[in-house]
Amino acid sequence: MSGYIIYHYNIVDKERINELGPLSLPIVEKYKGELVVASPVTCLEGSPYTHMVVYKFASMEKAQAFYESAESRELSKLRNEVTEGFVVLVPEYGHDYV
């Protein structure tokens, strides 16, 4: 069952935000992930965050391994400097996670 890492955020440093993509894609590829979404969003309900990035991995374990990797942790420092928001790990629909 696939696992997804979802970043939902506002950009706080527009000068440096473009550094993230080129630095993150090689790490995602190393962990056999796939970029599924990377775009501005339109908030229909709730607290608005303006952007979202979604990575798909073959399993929850592989998604978590990507997120917990040294490379990803290092990149989190930059992400936290240029964005504000949250990151979640979610399973593909079909599991009974309650």
CYANA upper distance limits for C-alpha pairs under 8 A (distance plus 0.5 A):
  1 MET  CA     58 ALA  CA      7.19
  1 MET  CA     59 SER  CA      5.81
  1 MET  CA     60 MET  CA      7.71
  1 MET  CA     91 PRO  CA      7.56
  1 MET  CA     92 GLU  CA      6.62
  2 SER  CA     56 LYS  CA      7.29
  2 SER  CA     57 PHE  CA      6.10
  2 SER  CA     58 ALA  CA      5.09
  2 SER  CA     59 SER  CA      4.70
  2 SER  CA     60 MET  CA      6.57
  2 SER  CA     91 PRO  CA      6.58
  2 SER  CA     92 GLU  CA      5.68
  3 GLY  CA     56 LYS  CA      6.46
  3 GLY  CA     57 PHE  CA      5.74
  3 GLY  CA     58 ALA  CA      6.87
  3 GLY  CA     59 SER  CA      5.30
  3 GLY  CA     60 MET  CA      4.63
  3 GLY  CA     61 GLU  CA      8.06
  3 GLY  CA     62 LYS  CA      7.98
  3 GLY  CA     63 ALA  CA      6.17
  3 GLY  CA     89 LEU  CA      7.44
  3 GLY  CA     90 VAL  CA      6.26
  3 GLY  CA     91 PRO  CA      5.03
  3 GLY  CA     92 GLU  CA      6.28
  4 TYR  CA     54 VAL  CA      7.15
  4 TYR  CA     55 TYR  CA      6.04
  4 TYR  CA     56 LYS  CA      5.13
  4 TYR  CA     57 PHE  CA      6.62
  4 TYR  CA     60 MET  CA      7.70
  4 TYR  CA     63 ALA  CA      6.84
  4 TYR  CA     88 VAL  CA      8.49
  4 TYR  CA     89 LEU  CA      6.13
  4 TYR  CA     90 VAL  CA      5.71
  4 TYR  CA     91 PRO  CA      6.70
  4 TYR  CA     92 GLU  CA      7.70
  5 ILE  CA     54 VAL  CA      6.27
  5 ILE  CA     55 TYR  CA      5.76
  5 ILE  CA     56 LYS  CA      7.21
  5 ILE  CA     63 ALA  CA      6.96
  5 ILE  CA     67 TYR  CA      8.25
  5 ILE  CA     87 VAL  CA      7.45
  5 ILE  CA     88 VAL  CA      6.26
  5 ILE  CA     89 LEU  CA      5.23
  5 ILE  CA     90 VAL  CA      7.13
  6 ILE  CA     52 MET  CA      7.61
  6 ILE  CA     53 VAL  CA      6.34
  6 ILE  CA     54 VAL  CA      5.03
  6 ILE  CA     55 TYR  CA      7.06
  6 ILE  CA     87 VAL  CA      6.02
  6 ILE  CA     88 VAL  CA      5.76
  6 ILE  CA     89 LEU  CA      7.00
  6 ILE  CA     90 VAL  CA      8.32
  7 TYR  CA     52 MET  CA      6.04
  7 TYR  CA     53 VAL  CA      5.62
  7 TYR  CA     54 VAL  CA      6.88
  7 TYR  CA     85 GLY  CA      7.95
  7 TYR  CA     86 PHE  CA      6.45
  7 TYR  CA     87 VAL  CA      5.05
  7 TYR  CA     88 VAL  CA      7.25
  8 HIS  CA     49 TYR  CA      6.84
  8 HIS  CA     50 THR  CA      8.15
  8 HIS  CA     51 HIS  CA      6.38
  8 HIS  CA     52 MET  CA      5.01
  8 HIS  CA     53 VAL  CA      7.16
  8 HIS  CA     85 GLY  CA      6.18
  8 HIS  CA     86 PHE  CA      6.06
  8 HIS  CA     87 VAL  CA      6.94
  9 TYR  CA     49 TYR  CA      5.61
  9 TYR  CA     50 THR  CA      6.64
  9 TYR  CA     51 HIS  CA      5.87
  9 TYR  CA     52 MET  CA      6.84
  9 TYR  CA     83 THR  CA      6.62
  9 TYR  CA     84 GLU  CA      5.86
  9 TYR  CA     85 GLY  CA      4.53
  9 TYR  CA     86 PHE  CA      6.83
 10 ASN  CA     49 TYR  CA      5.71
 10 ASN  CA     50 THR  CA      5.67
 10 ASN  CA     51 HIS  CA      6.57
 10 ASN  CA     83 THR  CA      6.03
 10 ASN  CA     84 GLU  CA      5.85
 10 ASN  CA     85 GLY  CA      6.71
 11 ILE  CA     17 ILE  CA      7.58
 11 ILE  CA     50 THR  CA      8.10
 11 ILE  CA     51 HIS  CA      8.21
 11 ILE  CA     82 VAL  CA      6.56
 11 ILE  CA     83 THR  CA      5.00
 11 ILE  CA     84 GLU  CA      7.09
 12 VAL  CA     81 GLU  CA      8.31
 12 VAL  CA     82 VAL  CA      5.72
 12 VAL  CA     83 THR  CA      5.57
 12 VAL  CA     84 GLU  CA      7.26
 13 ASP  CA     17 ILE  CA      6.68
 13 ASP  CA     81 GLU  CA      7.98
 13 ASP  CA     82 VAL  CA      5.10
 13 ASP  CA     83 THR  CA      7.34
 14 LYS  CA     18 ASN  CA      8.32
 14 LYS  CA     82 VAL  CA      7.85
 16 ARG  CA     20 LEU  CA      8.41
 16 ARG  CA     82 VAL  CA      7.02
 17 ILE  CA     82 VAL  CA      6.42
 17 ILE  CA     83 THR  CA      8.27
 18 ASN  CA     22 PRO  CA      8.23
 19 GLU  CA     23 LEU  CA      7.04
 20 LEU  CA     24 SER  CA      6.42
 20 LEU  CA     75 LEU  CA      8.28
 20 LEU  CA     78 LEU  CA      8.04
 20 LEU  CA     79 ARG  CA      7.43
 21 GLY  CA     25 LEU  CA      6.60
 22 PRO  CA     26 PRO  CA      7.95
 23 LEU  CA     27 ILE  CA      7.95
 23 LEU  CA     75 LEU  CA      8.09
 24 SER  CA     28 VAL  CA      6.79
 24 SER  CA     72 SER  CA      8.12
 24 SER  CA     75 LEU  CA      7.74
 25 LEU  CA     29 GLU  CA      6.60
 25 LEU  CA     35 LEU  CA      8.44
 26 PRO  CA     30 LYS  CA      6.57
 27 ILE  CA     31 TYR  CA      7.03
 27 ILE  CA     66 PHE  CA      8.15
 27 ILE  CA     71 GLU  CA      7.31
 27 ILE  CA     72 SER  CA      7.53
 28 VAL  CA     32 LYS  CA      6.83
 28 VAL  CA     33 GLY  CA      5.49
 28 VAL  CA     34 GLU  CA      7.38
 28 VAL  CA     35 LEU  CA      8.38
 28 VAL  CA     55 TYR  CA      8.19
 28 VAL  CA     66 PHE  CA      7.49
 29 GLU  CA     33 GLY  CA      5.85
 29 GLU  CA     34 GLU  CA      7.47
 31 TYR  CA     57 PHE  CA      8.39
 31 TYR  CA     62 LYS  CA      7.48
 31 TYR  CA     63 ALA  CA      8.42
 31 TYR  CA     65 ALA  CA      8.30
 31 TYR  CA     66 PHE  CA      6.37
 32 LYS  CA     57 PHE  CA      7.13
 32 LYS  CA     58 ALA  CA      8.20
 33 GLY  CA     55 TYR  CA      6.74
 33 GLY  CA     56 LYS  CA      5.98
 33 GLY  CA     57 PHE  CA      5.14
 33 GLY  CA     58 ALA  CA      7.87
 33 GLY  CA     63 ALA  CA      8.18
 34 GLU  CA     55 TYR  CA      5.92
 34 GLU  CA     56 LYS  CA      5.60
 34 GLU  CA     57 PHE  CA      7.05
 35 LEU  CA     53 VAL  CA      8.20
 35 LEU  CA     54 VAL  CA      6.71
 35 LEU  CA     55 TYR  CA      5.18
 35 LEU  CA     56 LYS  CA      7.01
 36 VAL  CA     53 VAL  CA      8.02
 36 VAL  CA     54 VAL  CA      5.90
 36 VAL  CA     55 TYR  CA      6.07
 36 VAL  CA     56 LYS  CA      7.02
 37 VAL  CA     52 MET  CA      7.36
 37 VAL  CA     53 VAL  CA      5.61
 37 VAL  CA     54 VAL  CA      5.37
 37 VAL  CA     55 TYR  CA      7.69
 38 ALA  CA     51 HIS  CA      8.04
 38 ALA  CA     52 MET  CA      6.26
 38 ALA  CA     53 VAL  CA      4.85
 38 ALA  CA     54 VAL  CA      7.14
 39 SER  CA     51 HIS  CA      6.23
 39 SER  CA     52 MET  CA      6.26
 39 SER  CA     53 VAL  CA      7.23
 40 PRO  CA     50 THR  CA      6.08
 40 PRO  CA     51 HIS  CA      4.70
 40 PRO  CA     52 MET  CA      6.85
 41 VAL  CA     49 TYR  CA      8.12
 41 VAL  CA     50 THR  CA      5.93
 41 VAL  CA     51 HIS  CA      5.82
 41 VAL  CA     52 MET  CA      7.17
 42 THR  CA     50 THR  CA      7.51
 43 CYS  CA     47 SER  CA      8.18
 43 CYS  CA     48 PRO  CA      5.90
 43 CYS  CA     49 TYR  CA      7.65
 43 CYS  CA     50 THR  CA      8.02
 49 TYR  CA     85 GLY  CA      7.69
 56 LYS  CA     63 ALA  CA      7.91
 57 PHE  CA     62 LYS  CA      6.61
 57 PHE  CA     63 ALA  CA      5.87
 58 ALA  CA     62 LYS  CA      7.01
 58 ALA  CA     63 ALA  CA      8.09
 59 SER  CA     63 ALA  CA      6.81
 59 SER  CA     91 PRO  CA      8.41
 60 MET  CA     64 GLN  CA      6.60
 60 MET  CA     89 LEU  CA      8.18
 60 MET  CA     90 VAL  CA      8.00
 60 MET  CA     91 PRO  CA      6.76
 61 GLU  CA     65 ALA  CA      6.55
 62 LYS  CA     66 PHE  CA      6.69
 63 ALA  CA     67 TYR  CA      6.83
 63 ALA  CA     89 LEU  CA      7.92
 64 GLN  CA     68 GLU  CA      6.50
 64 GLN  CA     89 LEU  CA      7.83
 65 ALA  CA     69 SER  CA      6.38
 66 PHE  CA     72 SER  CA      7.20
 67 TYR  CA     72 SER  CA      6.20
 67 TYR  CA     73 ARG  CA      7.60
 68 GLU  CA     72 SER  CA      7.06
 68 GLU  CA     73 ARG  CA      6.92
 69 SER  CA     73 ARG  CA      6.65
 70 ALA  CA     74 GLU  CA      6.64
 71 GLU  CA     75 LEU  CA      6.78
 72 SER  CA     76 SER  CA      6.61
 73 ARG  CA     77 LYS  CA      7.49
 74 GLU  CA     78 LEU  CA      8.01
 75 LEU  CA     79 ARG  CA      6.80
 76 SER  CA     80 ASN  CA      6.43
 77 LYS  CA     81 GLU  CA      6.93
 78 LEU  CA     82 VAL  CA      6.89
 79 ARG  CA     83 THR  CA      6.22
 80 ASN  CA     84 GLU  CA      6.93
 91 PRO  CA     95 HIS  CA      7.72
